[in-house]
Amino acid sequence: MKNSEQIEIIEKDIANAKQVLEESIDEKIRECFRKLRKFYADQDKSLSFRSIAENKEWRLSILDYLAYKEDLETMIRKLELYCAKLKDTLTHTPSPNIHINNSPSISANATINQIITFEQILQSIQEIPSSSIGNKDKAKLEELLASIEGLKNINKEKAKSKISEVLRFVADKGVDVGIAVLPWILEVMKGL
C-alpha cells in the first residue's frame, strides 16, 4: 500500500475518532479506542501503548469513561504523529521515473553549523500553540530540558536517560513539540 493511501485511511480514522469524542458517548468511545488500538498496534510499535482504562478492572462508571476518553485522545495524537511521519517519507521518496545522469561538473559544498542555545529552546517552547500543549506540560518539558542541560557535562548516562524521557514525552505531545525541541536534543546528543 502506498503511503498516500495509508495517510488517507489514517486521516479518516482520526476524523472519525474526533467525532466520537465530540459525541461523548461512553460505549462509542470505548469501542473506537479498542478498534483503533487493535488495528494500528500491528502497523507500528510507536502506536502501541498501555491503556489507562484497561490497566484496572473498571466498573462502567465516569472513571471508565474518562480513562477511555484519555486513551482515545492519546491514540489520536499518536496517529497524527504517525501520519506526519508517513507524509515526511512520502515527500522524501524519489519518484521511480527519475533518471540520474552523472556528468563531470564542478561543485562546492558548504556546511552550516548553527548552534542552538538552551535559551532559544525555552523560547521555542513558549511559542508552541496552546492547542498543542498546555502551560502545565510546557513547564514539565522545560524542567526535563533543564535537567538535561545540567547533566550533559556532569553525568552523560543520566543525561541520556533524561533524553529518552523527553523523547517519550515529545512523542506523546505531537509534532509541534517535536519541531520545537528535537534540534536542541540532537545537538546535545552529539556532544554526549
C-alpha positions in Angstrom: 0.0 0.0 0.0 1.4 3.4 -0.9 2.0 6.0 1.8 -0.6 8.3 0.3 -3.3 5.6 0.6 -2.2 4.9 4.2 -2.3 8.6 5.0 -5.8 8.8 3.7 -7.1 5.9 5.8 -5.4 7.2 8.9 -6.8 10.7 8.4 -10.3 9.2 8.1 -9.8 7.2 11.3 -8.5 10.4 13.1 -11.6 12.4 11.9 -13.9 9.6 13.0 -12.2 9.3 16.4 -12.5 13.1 17.0 -16.2 12.9 16.0 -16.7 10.1 18.6 -15.0 12.2 21.3 -17.3 15.1 20.4 -20.4 12.9 20.8 -19.2 11.9 24.3 -21.0 8.5 24.3 -19.1 6.2 26.7 -19.6 2.9 24.7 -18.7 4.6 21.3 -15.5 6.0 22.8 -14.5 2.6 24.3 -15.2 0.8 21.0 -13.5 3.4 18.9 -10.4 3.2 21.0 -10.3 -0.6 21.1 -10.8 -0.8 17.3 -8.0 1.7 16.6 -5.6 0.1 19.1 -6.2 -3.3 17.7 -5.7 -2.2 14.0 -2.8 0.1 14.4 -0.8 -1.7 17.1 0.4 -4.1 14.3 1.2 -1.2 11.9 3.9 0.4 14.0 5.3 -0.2 17.5 5.1 3.6 18.3 1.3 3.2 18.1 1.1 0.6 20.7 0.7 1.8 24.3 -0.6 0.7 27.6 -4.2 1.7 28.1 -5.1 3.5 31.2 -8.7 2.2 31.1 -7.6 -1.4 30.6 -4.9 -1.5 33.3 -7.5 -2.0 36.0 -10.9 -3.6 36.3 -13.2 -0.7 35.8 -16.9 -0.8 36.5 -18.9 1.1 34.0 -18.7 4.5 35.6 -17.5 8.0 35.0 -13.9 6.8 35.7 -14.2 4.2 32.9 -15.4 6.9 30.5 -12.7 9.4 31.4 -10.0 6.7 31.2 -11.1 5.6 27.7 -11.5 9.2 26.6 -7.9 9.9 27.6 -6.8 6.7 25.9 -8.6 7.7 22.7 -7.1 11.2 22.8 -3.6 9.7 23.2 -4.3 7.3 20.3 -5.4 10.3 18.1 -2.1 12.2 18.9 -0.1 9.1 18.1 -1.9 8.6 14.8 -1.4 12.2 13.9 2.3 11.8 14.5 2.4 8.5 12.6 0.6 10.2 9.7 3.1 13.1 9.7 6.0 10.6 9.5 4.3 8.9 6.5 3.9 12.3 4.9 7.5 13.1 5.5 8.7 9.8 3.9 6.3 10.5 1.0 7.9 13.8 0.3 11.4 12.4 0.6 10.9 9.3 -1.5 12.3 9.8 -5.1 9.9 9.0 -7.9 10.8 5.8 -9.8 10.7 7.7 -13.1 13.6 9.9 -12.2 16.8 9.2 -14.2 20.1 10.5 -12.8 22.9 11.1 -15.2 26.3 11.7 -13.6 28.3 14.1 -15.7 31.5 15.8 -14.7 31.0 19.2 -13.1 32.5 21.5 -10.5 30.5 21.9 -7.3 31.1 23.4 -4.0 29.6 22.1 -0.7 29.2 24.2 2.3 28.3 23.1 5.8 26.5 25.5 8.0 26.6 24.7 11.7 24.1 26.5 13.8 24.3 26.2 17.5 21.0 26.2 19.3 21.2 27.6 22.8 19.2 26.5 25.8 17.6 29.9 26.0 16.5 29.6 22.4 14.9 26.2 23.0 13.0 27.7 26.0 11.7 30.5 23.8 10.6 27.9 21.2 8.7 26.0 23.8 6.8 29.2 24.8 5.9 29.8 21.2 4.2 26.4 20.8 0.4 27.0 20.4 -1.8 26.2 23.5 -3.8 23.9 21.3 -0.8 21.6 21.0 0.5 21.7 24.6 -0.8 23.3 27.8 1.1 25.5 30.1 1.5 22.7 32.7 3.1 20.4 30.0 5.3 23.3 28.8 6.6 23.7 32.4 7.2 20.0 32.7 9.0 20.0 29.3 11.2 22.9 30.4 12.0 21.1 33.6 13.1 18.0 31.8 15.2 20.0 29.4 16.8 21.9 32.2 17.8 18.7 33.9 19.4 17.6 30.6 21.2 20.9 30.4 22.5 20.5 33.9 23.6 16.8 33.4 25.1 16.9 29.9 28.6 17.9 31.1 28.4 16.1 34.5 26.8 12.7 34.1 26.4 11.6 30.5 24.5 8.4 31.4 21.9 10.3 33.4 21.6 12.9 30.6 20.9 10.1 28.1 18.2 8.7 30.4 16.6 12.1 30.6 16.8 12.5 26.8 14.9 9.2 26.4 12.3 10.5 28.8 12.0 13.8 26.8 11.6 11.8 23.6 8.8 9.8 25.0 7.1 13.0 26.2 7.6 14.6 22.8 6.2 11.6 21.0 3.1 11.7 23.2 2.6 15.5 22.7 2.9 15.7 19.0 4.6 17.3 16.0 4.6 20.9 17.2 6.5 20.0 20.3 8.9 17.8 18.4 9.7 20.6 15.9 10.5 22.9 18.8 12.6 20.6 20.9 14.3 18.0 18.7 17.0 20.2 17.1 18.4 21.0 20.5 18.1 17.4 21.7 20.1 16.2 18.6 22.7 18.8 19.3 23.1 17.7 22.9 23.2 14.0 21.8 26.2 14.8 19.5 28.1 16.1 22.5 27.4 13.0 24.7 
